[in-house]
Amino acid sequence: MFIHLGQETVVNEKEIIGIFDLESTTVSKRTRDYLNKAEKRGEVINVSYELPKSFTVCSNKKKKQKVFISQISSNTLLKRTIYKGEKK
């Protein structure tokens, strides 16, 4: 299953390592350091022209990581990963 992250960007659900809320996670210095290092390595992709609300960390079969910054909230992205037939 593919998850829409914003604009014209979709990722395979199997590649998602984590979906994080930007506001609550960037309070931590470790998270800020991680995002800064990922950006310097060219791993950050901004899929929004609006105020970012979340970031999604993905890794493909070659173990190459990408961090997608999105205007869609982490809660909404999480809901998109739940199959329609499943109950909460």
Secondary structure, 3 states (H helix, E strand, C coil): CEEEEECCEEEEHHHEEEEEEHHHHCCCHHHHHHHHHHHHCCCEEECCCCCCCEEEEEECCCCCEEEEEECCCHHHHHHHHCCCCCCC
